[in-house]
């Protein structure tokens, strides 16, 4: 059964309401799926199982196409999110001009070259210029961009550009450290390699401010 435009809009509104209600309580599991997309994906995953030599009708695989279809919709739900709107929903005037850092933000994404996961941590900082943003919104922006087919380099820049454009701070810094399963499971098969990317604007282009940021994300207060 297909889903019309009004139903699609309703689902998105529900997802946004869930996010607002749980913004101080962490992430909420979302079990809302586009049924038309779910049916099409399930059909194709059924075909894929056959093509790799499996029997999609055996007991253990009978529900696998639908499970994978649901997983794929969840893993790419960032396409339905607007990162700028996430920031705009919680901007507050504040005369604070020191560094704000959210570090060790969990990142889960999928490499667009092989559609195999990469995962790690993002460290994000900005220096306010009249406005601050709710602390939970930075991880949500990271999630909105990472839950798409990605390359780590572009993901790093997209997060930086979104914060700079929306908040207009005195500077933004983003560092991502990630392991790529396409390097661990296939190809070069190096299990312990970690890729690090960074991008900076404004005040963080200065050596002293950037060095302070790098020091702070590398230190532990526990």
Secondary structure, 3 states (H helix, E strand, C coil): CCCCHHHHHHHHHHHHHHHHHCCCCCCCCCCCCCHHHHHHHHHHHHHHHHHCCCCCCCHHHCCHHHHHHHHHHHHCHHHHCCHHHHHHCCEEECCCCCEEEEEEEEEEEEECCCCCEEEEEEEEEEECCCEEECHHHHHHHHHHHHCCEECHHHHHHHHHHHHHHHHCCCEEEEEEEEEEHHHHCCCCCCCCCCEEEEEECHHHHCHHHHHHHHHHHHCCCC
